[in-house]
Amino acid sequence: MDRLLTQLGLRVRLLRLEQGLSLRQLAERSGVSERYLSELEAGRGNISVLRLSQVAAALGQSGGALLLDAERGARAGSARVVALLGLRGAGKSTIGPRLASRLQLPFFELDGLIEAAAGLTVGEIFALHGEATYRRLELEALRRFLVEQPAAVLATGGGIVGHEEAFALLQDRAVTVWLRAHPDDHWDRVVGQGDVRPMADNPAARRELRAILGAREPLYSRARHVVDTSALGLGGSVDALVSTLSGS
C-alpha cells in the first residue's frame, strides 16, 4: 500500500507539473484542499474514491487510469530504468557500468544523450546558451530516453534534482538511487581522474562543493534507495545495489 500511495503521489505531481499548475491552482480546479494535495503528492494521502476522481478530472484523467498507472509503477521490479543520482565524484560513471553489467542492462549517461542531440558538449551548451537551455534539453533527452529504453542504468547530471519536472519524471518512471559520498571523496575522485577544473582559479572550490552538497542533500534523499559509497567503496556499493534492486 505504501508503494502504491507513493506512486500515486508521484503521478499526480508529474501531471500537475507537465500542465504548469501550482498546488493552489490544482486545489481550485479539483475542490480538494492544497494541504491535502501536498500530502497526496508526498505519498501520505490515503485518498478516497471521490477525491481521487476530483483530482484526476482536474488533471484531464479518469480516476481509474490514474490508479492503474500508479499500480503499474508499484508493481514494477527490476525491469525498469535505474537512475543514479549524486554530485560529480559520487561514482556514477564507475558504478553505473558495473551495475549495468551485473543486472544485464545497457548503461547510459544523460549528459552524453544531451550532447548527442544538441551537437554540443555540456560545457558549450552552458557557455553559449545558458543553464535554462541545458535544462530544457535535459528534460527532452530524459523523456525520449524513458520512452525508448524500458530497462537500463542511467547516470544523471548532479543538478537534475533541482529541476523539478525532470526529477518528478525520474521518480515516477525510474528507480532512483542516490550514490552518497563524503565531500572529500567527491573531491578526491574528481581530481584523481585527472580533472583539475574544480580548483582552477578558485581556491574556495572545496568549500563551495560542501555547500552545494549540503543544499542538495534534502533533494537527493528523496531517492528510493541510498547507497553510501564512502562507507562501502565502489565494489561494495555495486554488490549492495544488486542485492537491493533484486529484492525490490
Backbone as JSON, one array per atom type, in Angstrom:
{
  "sequence": "MDRLLTQLGLRVRLLRLEQGLSLRQLAERSGVSERYLSELEAGRGNISVLRLSQVAAALGQSGGALLLDAERGARAGSARVVALLGLRGAGKSTIGPRLASRLQLPFFELDGLIEAAAGLTVGEIFALHGEATYRRLELEALRRFLVEQPAAVLATGGGIVGHEEAFALLQDRAVTVWLRAHPDDHWDRVVGQGDVRPMADNPAARRELRAILGAREPLYSRARHVVDTSALGLGGSVDALVSTLSGS",
  "N": [[0.82, -1.21, 0.0], [1.95, 1.27, 0.8], [3.84, 1.73, -1.24], [2.13, 1.95, -3.43], [0.69, 4.29, -2.77], [2.8, 6.09, -2.81], [3.57, 5.99, -5.52], [1.2, 6.9, -6.68], [1.11, 9.5, -5.7], [3.43, 10.55, -6.9], [2.7, 10.37, -9.58], [0.51, 12.13, -9.73], [1.82, 14.53, -9.09], [3.66, 14.73, -11.23], [1.91, 14.99, -13.46], [0.67, 17.37, -12.76], [2.85, 19.19, -12.86], [3.58, 18.93, -15.54], [1.46, 20.19, -16.73], [1.82, 22.72, -15.91], [0.77, 23.67, -13.5], [0.26, 25.12, -10.29], [0.17, 24.02, -6.84], [-1.92, 25.37, -5.61], [-3.51, 26.15, -7.78], [-4.32, 23.64, -8.76], [-5.77, 22.79, -6.57], [-7.88, 24.61, -6.63], [-9.08, 23.9, -9.03], [-9.85, 21.25, -8.55], [-11.25, 21.16, -6.19], [-10.22, 20.06, -3.95], [-8.38, 20.39, -0.99], [-5.41, 22.44, -0.75], [-3.54, 21.69, 1.16], [-4.15, 18.96, 1.53], [-3.6, 17.99, -1.02], [-0.86, 18.38, -1.1], [-0.04, 16.51, 0.81], [-0.9, 14.22, -0.53], [0.75, 14.19, -2.85], [3.14, 13.74, -1.61], [2.94, 11.13, -0.97], [1.53, 10.43, 1.26], [-1.16, 10.6, 1.46], [-4.08, 9.0, 2.03], [-6.24, 8.51, -0.12], [-9.7, 9.03, -0.89], [-12.16, 7.45, -3.06], [-13.85, 9.36, -4.21], [-12.42, 11.79, -3.9], [-10.13, 11.13, -5.37], [-11.24, 10.92, -7.92], [-11.98, 13.58, -8.32], [-9.51, 14.92, -8.31], [-8.24, 13.63, -10.43], [-9.93, 14.32, -12.6], [-9.49, 17.06, -12.69], [-6.99, 17.05, -13.7], [-7.33, 16.14, -16.2], [-7.7, 13.42, -16.45], [-8.99, 10.07, -15.88], [-10.15, 8.68, -12.79], [-9.72, 5.94, -12.61], [-7.74, 5.44, -14.58], [-5.61, 6.89, -13.56], [-5.12, 5.56, -11.16], [-4.48, 3.03, -12.16], [-2.08, 3.52, -13.52], [-0.49, 4.13, -11.32], [-0.54, 1.69, -9.96], [0.82, 0.05, -11.77], [3.34, 1.2, -11.66], [3.96, 0.67, -8.99], [4.1, -2.08, -8.96], [6.17, -2.66, -10.65], [9.33, -4.11, -11.08], [12.65, -5.11, -11.28], [12.8, -4.69, -14.0], [13.11, -1.99, -14.95], [14.13, 1.41, -15.48], [17.09, 2.25, -13.86], [18.06, 4.93, -12.12], [20.84, 6.8, -11.43], [21.81, 9.05, -8.96], [23.55, 12.0, -7.82], [26.34, 14.13, -6.88], [29.15, 15.2, -8.98], [31.78, 12.9, -8.87], [30.56, 11.14, -7.2], [30.52, 8.57, -8.05], [29.04, 7.67, -10.16], [29.7, 7.24, -12.9], [31.49, 5.21, -12.67], [30.4, 3.18, -11.02], [28.01, 2.82, -12.4], [28.39, 1.45, -15.05], [29.36, -1.05, -14.08], [27.27, -1.91, -12.46], [25.24, -2.08, -14.37], [26.25, -4.14, -15.96], [26.14, -6.28, -14.16], [23.38, -6.45, -13.78], [22.63, -7.05, -16.27], [21.92, -5.08, -18.15], [21.75, -2.25, -20.4], [24.0, 0.61, -20.24], [23.83, 4.11, -19.78], [24.72, 7.59, -20.05], [23.19, 10.54, -19.09], [24.08, 13.11, -19.76], [25.64, 12.53, -21.99], [23.67, 11.76, -23.82], [22.34, 14.17, -24.1], [24.35, 15.75, -25.26], [24.7, 14.4, -27.68], [22.24, 14.88, -28.92], [22.2, 17.65, -29.09], [24.51, 18.32, -30.42], [26.6, 19.57, -29.27], [28.99, 20.02, -26.61], [28.37, 19.6, -23.06], [29.58, 21.69, -21.65], [29.82, 23.61, -23.68], [27.13, 24.09, -24.25], [26.25, 25.34, -21.87], [27.97, 27.58, -21.92], [27.33, 28.89, -24.33], [24.53, 29.06, -24.46], [23.38, 28.99, -21.92], [22.06, 27.99, -18.64], [19.27, 27.56, -18.61], [18.63, 26.65, -21.18], [20.11, 24.31, -21.21], [18.72, 22.84, -19.21], [16.25, 22.54, -20.46], [16.95, 20.96, -22.67], [17.86, 18.76, -21.26], [15.51, 17.76, -20.07], [14.05, 17.1, -22.38], [15.73, 15.13, -23.5], [15.65, 13.23, -21.48], [12.93, 12.49, -21.48], [12.71, 11.3, -24.04], [14.48, 9.19, -23.73], [13.28, 7.62, -21.72], [11.08, 6.69, -23.02], [12.2, 5.2, -25.08], [13.87, 3.34, -23.82], [13.03, 0.83, -21.91], [14.28, -0.5, -19.84], [17.24, 0.0, -18.15], [20.43, 1.26, -16.98], [21.0, 4.45, -15.81], [23.08, 7.22, -15.64], [22.74, 10.28, -14.16], [22.86, 13.91, -14.41], [24.45, 15.98, -11.91], [22.87, 18.12, -11.03], [20.21, 17.55, -11.56], [18.26, 17.07, -9.68], [17.42, 19.52, -8.86], [15.85, 20.4, -10.86], [12.68, 20.55, -11.15], [10.56, 19.34, -12.7], [11.93, 17.44, -14.28], [13.07, 15.83, -12.3], [10.78, 14.89, -11.02], [9.75, 13.36, -13.1], [11.71, 11.37, -13.29], [11.41, 10.17, -10.75], [8.89, 9.12, -11.04], [9.08, 7.34, -13.21], [11.34, 5.78, -12.95], [13.67, 3.8, -11.0], [15.1, 5.39, -8.49], [18.36, 6.12, -7.29], [20.45, 7.32, -4.85], [23.77, 7.95, -4.88], [25.59, 8.3, -2.34], [28.22, 10.22, -0.88], [31.1, 11.22, 1.02], [32.03, 14.67, 1.23], [34.84, 15.11, 0.84], [35.54, 12.8, -0.51], [34.13, 13.08, -2.89], [35.59, 15.2, -4.0], [38.25, 14.16, -4.1], [37.96, 11.98, -5.85], [37.24, 13.18, -8.29], [39.49, 14.79, -8.85], [41.36, 12.77, -8.82], [40.8, 11.49, -11.18], [42.11, 13.0, -12.94], [41.01, 15.43, -13.47], [41.38, 18.7, -13.13], [39.83, 20.89, -13.0], [38.04, 21.61, -10.87], [39.56, 23.08, -9.02], [40.73, 25.08, -10.41], [41.71, 28.36, -10.6], [40.15, 28.95, -8.39], [40.28, 29.06, -5.25], [38.46, 28.57, -3.24], [36.99, 26.42, -3.94], [36.65, 23.83, -2.81], [35.25, 24.34, -0.46], [32.93, 25.41, -1.55], [31.93, 23.18, -2.86], [31.16, 21.61, -0.68], [29.09, 23.21, 0.26], [27.25, 23.12, -1.86], [26.64, 20.39, -1.88], [25.48, 20.15, 0.65], [23.2, 21.74, 0.29], [21.8, 20.3, -1.61], [21.33, 17.83, -0.51], [18.78, 17.35, 0.87], [17.15, 16.99, -1.37], [18.37, 14.92, -2.85], [17.96, 12.92, -0.99], [15.4, 12.09, -1.38], [15.41, 10.01, -3.09], [14.64, 6.61, -4.0], [16.34, 4.62, -3.08], [19.34, 4.64, -1.12], [22.82, 4.63, -1.24], [25.79, 4.44, 0.47], [28.67, 5.33, -0.76], [31.12, 6.04, 0.22], [31.39, 4.62, 2.57], [31.05, 1.96, 1.73], [32.69, 1.59, -0.45], [33.51, 1.37, -3.98], [33.19, -1.19, -5.23], [31.81, -2.6, -3.19], [29.52, -1.06, -3.1], [28.31, -1.6, -5.54], [27.7, -4.32, -5.18], [25.88, -4.08, -3.03], [23.82, -2.65, -4.24], [22.97, -4.39, -6.28], [21.92, -6.45, -4.71], [19.89, -5.04, -3.34], [18.24, -4.06, -5.44], [17.47, -6.4, -6.68], [15.79, -7.45, -4.85], [13.75, -5.67, -4.69]],
  "CA": [[0.0, 0.0, 0.0], [2.82, 2.44, 0.86], [4.41, 1.97, -2.57], [1.05, 2.41, -4.29], [0.43, 5.69, -2.45], [3.95, 6.85, -3.29], [3.47, 6.09, -6.98], [0.05, 7.74, -6.98], [1.53, 10.88, -5.44], [4.39, 10.95, -7.94], [1.97, 10.52, -10.84], [-0.25, 13.38, -9.63], [2.78, 15.63, -9.14], [4.18, 14.83, -12.58], [0.86, 15.53, -14.32], [0.49, 18.79, -12.39], [3.98, 19.96, -13.38], [3.51, 18.91, -17.0], [0.43, 21.14, -17.13], [2.2, 24.04, -15.42], [-0.14, 24.07, -12.43], [0.72, 25.15, -8.91], [-0.74, 23.29, -5.95], [-3.12, 26.19, -5.39], [-4.36, 26.06, -8.97], [-4.94, 22.31, -8.79], [-6.77, 22.78, -5.49], [-9.05, 25.35, -7.1], [-9.72, 23.12, -10.09], [-10.37, 19.96, -8.09], [-12.06, 21.28, -4.98], [-9.5, 19.36, -2.88], [-7.55, 21.4, -0.35], [-3.99, 22.49, -1.09], [-2.82, 20.91, 2.16], [-4.35, 17.54, 1.25], [-2.86, 17.68, -2.25], [0.55, 18.29, -0.72], [0.12, 15.19, 1.44], [-1.08, 13.21, -1.58], [1.96, 14.16, -3.68], [4.23, 13.2, -0.79], [2.69, 9.71, -0.75], [0.96, 10.23, 2.6], [-2.59, 10.84, 1.43], [-4.91, 7.81, 1.77], [-7.3, 9.25, -0.78], [-10.97, 8.34, -1.15], [-12.5, 7.33, -4.47], [-14.42, 10.64, -4.64], [-11.35, 12.78, -4.04], [-9.29, 10.71, -6.48], [-11.96, 11.3, -9.15], [-11.92, 15.04, -8.44], [-8.14, 15.29, -8.68], [-7.99, 13.1, -11.77], [-10.67, 15.13, -13.56], [-8.81, 18.35, -12.79], [-5.76, 16.82, -14.48], [-7.71, 15.61, -17.5], [-7.59, 11.96, -16.41], [-10.01, 9.4, -15.1], [-9.61, 8.12, -11.56], [-9.26, 4.58, -12.87], [-6.48, 5.48, -15.32], [-4.58, 7.38, -12.65], [-4.82, 4.47, -10.22], [-3.84, 1.95, -12.91], [-0.68, 3.93, -13.72], [0.2, 4.02, -10.03], [-0.39, 0.26, -9.67], [1.88, -0.46, -12.63], [4.6, 1.66, -11.09], [4.21, 0.0, -7.71], [4.4, -3.5, -9.21], [7.37, -2.8, -11.48], [10.51, -4.54, -10.33], [13.96, -4.81, -11.84], [12.69, -4.32, -15.41], [12.87, -0.56, -15.04], [15.34, 2.21, -15.53], [17.71, 2.57, -12.58], [18.66, 6.25, -12.31], [21.84, 7.11, -10.4], [21.86, 10.46, -8.61], [24.68, 12.4, -6.99], [27.27, 15.11, -7.43], [30.34, 14.67, -9.62], [32.63, 12.23, -7.9], [29.78, 10.2, -6.4], [30.81, 7.23, -8.55], [28.03, 7.27, -11.14], [30.31, 6.75, -14.13], [32.24, 3.99, -12.35], [29.45, 2.18, -10.54], [26.97, 2.6, -13.4], [28.67, 0.34, -15.98], [29.48, -2.31, -13.35], [25.91, -2.3, -12.06], [24.52, -2.47, -15.59], [26.75, -5.46, -16.35], [25.61, -7.28, -13.22], [21.94, -6.57, -14.0], [22.47, -7.38, -17.7], [21.21, -3.95, -18.73], [22.65, -1.25, -21.02], [24.33, 1.77, -19.42], [23.83, 5.38, -20.49], [24.89, 8.82, -19.28], [22.24, 11.51, -19.61], [24.82, 14.19, -20.41], [26.02, 12.05, -23.31], [22.47, 11.81, -24.67], [22.1, 15.59, -24.36], [25.38, 16.2, -26.2], [24.42, 13.8, -28.99], [21.08, 15.54, -29.5], [22.48, 19.08, -29.33], [25.69, 18.51, -31.23], [27.49, 20.41, -28.48], [29.3, 19.48, -25.29], [27.63, 20.26, -21.98], [30.24, 22.97, -21.39], [29.45, 24.54, -24.76], [25.71, 24.46, -24.08], [26.19, 26.33, -20.79], [28.68, 28.8, -22.31], [26.69, 29.57, -25.46], [23.08, 29.23, -24.34], [22.97, 29.15, -20.54], [21.51, 26.85, -17.91], [17.87, 27.31, -18.96], [18.63, 25.82, -22.38], [20.57, 22.98, -20.81], [17.64, 22.15, -18.5], [15.24, 22.15, -21.44], [17.49, 19.82, -23.42], [17.92, 17.65, -20.31], [14.17, 17.2, -19.95], [13.71, 16.48, -23.67], [16.52, 13.9, -23.64], [15.13, 12.27, -20.5], [11.65, 11.99, -21.96], [12.96, 10.37, -25.15], [15.16, 8.01, -23.21], [12.35, 6.79, -20.96], [10.19, 6.05, -24.0], [12.96, 4.26, -25.91], [14.59, 2.36, -23.02], [12.21, 0.39, -20.78], [15.12, -1.02, -18.76], [18.62, 0.41, -18.34], [21.02, 2.03, -15.88], [21.22, 5.8, -16.31], [23.78, 8.17, -14.79], [22.18, 11.6, -14.39], [23.67, 15.06, -14.02], [24.35, 16.26, -10.49], [21.86, 19.13, -10.7], [18.87, 17.22, -12.04], [17.31, 17.1, -8.58], [16.92, 20.88, -8.73], [14.94, 20.63, -11.98], [11.52, 19.89, -10.54], [9.81, 18.47, -13.6], [12.78, 16.31, -14.66], [13.22, 14.95, -11.14], [9.49, 14.22, -10.83], [9.65, 12.35, -14.14], [12.58, 10.27, -12.87], [10.81, 9.48, -9.61], [7.7, 8.41, -11.5], [9.34, 6.34, -14.24], [12.59, 5.05, -12.73], [14.1, 3.51, -9.63], [16.15, 6.37, -8.23], [19.38, 5.71, -6.32], [21.43, 8.35, -4.52], [25.12, 7.49, -4.52], [26.03, 9.27, -1.33], [29.65, 10.17, -0.58], [31.63, 12.32, 1.83], [32.53, 15.73, 0.35], [36.25, 14.91, 0.48], [35.61, 11.73, -1.51], [33.73, 13.69, -4.16], [36.72, 16.0, -4.46], [39.41, 13.32, -4.41], [37.69, 11.15, -7.01], [37.29, 14.01, -9.5], [40.89, 15.15, -9.07], [42.07, 11.53, -9.11], [40.55, 11.16, -12.58], [42.89, 13.93, -13.75], [40.24, 16.64, -13.73], [41.82, 19.76, -12.21], [38.95, 22.04, -13.13], [37.41, 22.09, -9.64], [40.38, 24.02, -8.25], [41.32, 26.06, -11.29], [41.38, 29.76, -10.33], [39.1, 29.04, -7.38], [40.78, 28.43, -4.02], [37.35, 28.24, -2.35], [36.17, 25.41, -4.61], [36.3, 22.72, -1.92], [34.2, 24.83, 0.44], [31.71, 25.55, -2.35], [31.41, 21.84, -3.08], [30.45, 21.23, 0.55], [27.85, 23.98, 0.34], [26.33, 22.58, -2.87], [26.18, 19.09, -1.42], [24.57, 20.38, 1.77], [21.94, 22.28, -0.21], [21.09, 19.31, -2.43], [21.07, 16.58, 0.23], [17.35, 17.07, 1.07], [16.57, 16.53, -2.63], [18.92, 13.6, -3.12], [17.42, 11.95, -0.02], [14.09, 11.64, -1.84], [15.6, 8.82, -3.93], [14.06, 5.4, -3.41], [17.41, 3.92, -2.38], [20.56, 5.41, -0.84], [23.99, 3.8, -1.03], [26.92, 5.24, 0.93], [29.84, 4.82, -1.47], [32.31, 6.26, 1.05], [31.46, 3.53, 3.55], [31.09, 0.63, 1.1], [33.62, 1.51, -1.58], [32.8, 1.23, -5.26], [32.78, -2.58, -5.42], [30.78, -2.93, -2.21], [28.3, -0.34, -3.47], [27.68, -2.37, -6.63], [27.11, -5.52, -4.55], [24.72, -3.67, -2.24], [22.75, -2.26, -5.16], [22.45, -5.61, -6.92], [21.1, -7.12, -3.72], [18.71, -4.23, -3.07], [17.37, -3.98, -6.61], [16.94, -7.73, -6.95], [14.74, -7.74, -3.87], [12.71, -4.62, -4.68]],
  "C": [[0.86, 1.26, 0.0], [3.39, 2.76, -0.51], [3.35, 2.47, -3.53], [0.76, 3.88, -4.05], [1.57, 6.58, -2.93], [3.87, 7.06, -4.79], [2.3, 6.97, -7.41], [0.41, 9.21, -6.79], [2.48, 11.4, -6.5], [3.68, 11.2, -9.26], [1.17, 11.82, -10.85], [0.69, 14.58, -9.77], [3.32, 15.83, -10.56], [3.15, 15.44, -13.53], [0.64, 17.01, -14.04], [1.6, 19.65, -12.99], [3.96, 20.03, -14.9], [2.5, 19.93, -17.52], [0.7, 22.54, -16.59], [1.31, 24.57, -14.31], [0.58, 24.13, -11.09], [-0.24, 24.32, -8.07], [-2.03, 24.07, -5.74], [-4.07, 26.1, -6.58], [-5.04, 24.7, -9.08], [-6.01, 22.2, -7.72], [-8.04, 23.48, -5.94], [-9.81, 24.58, -8.16], [-10.46, 21.9, -9.55], [-11.34, 20.06, -6.92], [-11.47, 20.52, -3.8], [-8.48, 20.34, -2.3], [-6.08, 21.29, -0.76], [-3.17, 21.64, -0.12], [-2.96, 19.41, 1.89], [-3.59, 17.12, 0.0], [-1.37, 17.54, -1.97], [0.86, 16.95, -0.07], [0.02, 14.07, 0.42], [0.18, 13.08, -2.42], [3.15, 13.59, -2.93], [4.04, 11.71, -0.49], [2.08, 9.4, 0.6], [-0.55, 10.4, 2.62], [-3.37, 9.59, 1.07], [-6.23, 8.3, 1.19], [-8.55, 8.39, -0.99], [-11.22, 8.3, -2.65], [-13.03, 8.66, -5.01], [-13.32, 11.67, -4.86], [-10.42, 12.42, -5.2], [-9.93, 11.11, -7.81], [-11.88, 12.79, -9.39], [-10.54, 15.49, -8.91], [-7.84, 14.85, -10.1], [-8.68, 13.96, -12.84], [-10.0, 16.49, -13.77], [-7.53, 18.25, -13.61], [-6.05, 16.22, -15.85], [-7.6, 14.1, -17.6], [-8.85, 11.39, -15.76], [-9.36, 8.85, -13.84], [-9.05, 6.73, -11.77], [-7.92, 4.55, -13.58], [-5.33, 5.93, -14.42], [-4.15, 6.29, -11.68], [-4.1, 3.32, -10.92], [-2.37, 2.27, -13.16], [0.12, 3.76, -12.44], [0.44, 2.55, -9.68], [0.72, -0.35, -10.52], [3.25, -0.05, -12.1], [4.96, 0.94, -9.82], [4.62, -1.46, -7.92], [5.69, -3.71, -9.99], [8.56, -3.17, -10.63], [11.78, -4.15, -11.03], [13.9, -4.37, -13.3], [12.29, -2.86, -15.55], [14.21, 0.14, -15.21], [15.82, 2.47, -14.1], [18.47, 3.87, -12.79], [19.58, 6.57, -11.14], [21.93, 8.61, -10.21], [23.1, 10.76, -7.79], [25.54, 13.44, -7.68], [28.38, 14.42, -8.22], [31.24, 14.06, -8.56], [31.88, 11.26, -7.01], [30.08, 8.76, -6.81], [29.85, 6.76, -9.62], [28.64, 6.64, -12.39], [31.12, 5.48, -13.91], [31.31, 2.87, -11.93], [28.43, 1.82, -11.61], [27.25, 1.45, -14.35], [28.77, -1.01, -15.28], [28.1, -2.83, -12.93], [25.13, -2.79, -13.27], [24.95, -3.87, -16.04], [26.18, -6.55, -15.45], [24.11, -7.51, -13.43], [21.6, -6.96, -15.43], [21.59, -6.34, -18.39], [22.2, -3.03, -19.43], [22.88, -0.08, -20.07], [24.39, 3.02, -20.3], [24.15, 6.51, -19.5], [24.01, 9.89, -19.9], [22.95, 12.66, -20.31], [25.27, 13.78, -21.81], [24.86, 12.09, -24.29], [22.15, 13.26, -25.05], [23.08, 16.1, -25.41], [25.12, 15.66, -27.6], [23.26, 14.51, -29.69], [21.37, 16.98, -29.9], [23.63, 19.32, -30.28], [26.71, 19.43, -30.58], [27.84, 19.69, -27.19], [28.47, 20.2, -24.25], [28.24, 21.63, -21.67], [29.89, 24.01, -22.43], [28.01, 24.99, -24.64], [25.58, 25.54, -23.01], [26.81, 27.65, -21.24], [27.92, 29.59, -23.37], [25.23, 29.92, -25.2], [22.57, 29.36, -22.91], [22.29, 27.93, -19.95], [20.08, 26.53, -18.32], [17.77, 26.41, -20.19], [19.08, 24.4, -22.05], [19.44, 22.2, -20.13], [16.53, 21.72, -19.45], [15.7, 20.93, -22.24], [17.56, 18.57, -22.54], [16.56, 16.97, -20.2], [13.75, 16.49, -21.23], [14.44, 15.15, -23.84], [16.01, 12.83, -22.69], [13.81, 11.67, -20.95], [11.84, 10.98, -23.09], [13.54, 9.06, -24.64], [14.17, 7.07, -22.52], [11.31, 6.12, -21.86], [10.93, 4.93, -24.73], [13.6, 3.13, -25.12], [13.75, 1.93, -21.81], [13.03, -0.11, -19.6], [16.57, -0.69, -19.07], [19.12, 1.0, -17.03], [21.43, 3.37, -16.46], [21.94, 6.66, -15.27], [23.27, 9.56, -15.13], [23.16, 12.7, -13.99], [23.44, 15.4, -12.55], [23.24, 17.23, -10.1], [20.45, 18.78, -11.09], [17.83, 17.28, -10.93], [16.73, 18.49, -8.36], [16.0, 21.28, -9.87], [13.66, 19.86, -11.67], [10.81, 18.92, -11.47], [10.63, 17.25, -14.01], [12.91, 15.33, -13.5], [11.91, 14.21, -10.86], [9.3, 13.11, -11.87], [10.51, 11.13, -13.79], [11.94, 9.47, -11.74], [9.61, 8.65, -10.03], [8.04, 7.22, -12.38], [10.58, 5.48, -13.98], [12.77, 4.72, -11.26], [15.29, 4.42, -9.35], [17.06, 5.91, -7.1], [20.33, 6.88, -6.09], [22.73, 7.69, -4.12], [25.71, 8.55, -3.61], [27.52, 9.1, -1.06], [30.03, 11.36, 0.27], [32.18, 13.39, 0.88], [33.98, 15.54, -0.07], [36.41, 13.81, -0.56], [35.17, 12.23, -2.88], [34.93, 14.39, -4.79], [37.87, 15.1, -4.94], [39.19, 12.47, -5.66], [37.77, 11.95, -8.31], [38.73, 14.36, -9.84], [41.7, 13.91, -9.44], [41.88, 11.06, -10.54], [41.3, 12.09, -13.53], [42.17, 15.2, -14.08], [40.63, 17.7, -12.7], [40.91, 20.97, -12.26], [38.35, 22.51, -11.82], [38.24, 23.13, -8.9], [41.0, 25.1, -9.12], [40.8, 27.46, -10.98], [40.28, 29.92, -9.29], [39.55, 28.35, -6.1], [39.68, 28.03, -3.05], [36.5, 27.11, -2.89], [35.74, 24.28, -3.68], [35.18, 23.13, -0.96], [32.87, 24.97, -0.3], [31.09, 24.18, -2.63], [30.63, 21.36, -1.86], [29.11, 21.94, 0.64], [26.82, 23.45, -0.64], [25.76, 21.25, -2.4], [25.19, 19.24, -0.27], [23.21, 20.88, 1.31], [21.12, 21.24, -0.95], [20.73, 18.04, -1.66], [19.59, 16.33, 0.48], [16.66, 16.57, -0.19], [17.07, 15.13, -2.98], [18.28, 12.54, -2.21], [16.02, 11.48, -0.38], [14.2, 10.39, -2.74], [15.04, 7.6, -3.22], [15.11, 4.63, -2.6], [18.61, 4.84, -2.2], [21.69, 4.44, -0.57], [25.16, 4.71, -0.66], [28.2, 4.69, 0.31], [31.12, 5.06, -0.68], [32.49, 5.11, 2.03], [31.68, 2.18, 2.89], [32.17, 0.49, 0.05], [32.84, 1.25, -2.86], [32.32, -0.21, -5.49], [31.68, -2.99, -4.47], [29.46, -2.25, -2.52], [27.56, -1.07, -4.58], [27.0, -3.61, -6.04], [25.84, -5.17, -3.8], [23.54, -3.32, -3.14], [22.14, -3.47, -5.85], [21.51, -6.33, -5.96], [19.8, -6.37, -3.47], [17.73, -4.24, -4.23], [16.77, -5.33, -6.95], [15.79, -8.06, -6.02], [13.62, -6.74, -3.87], [11.58, -4.94, -5.63]]
}
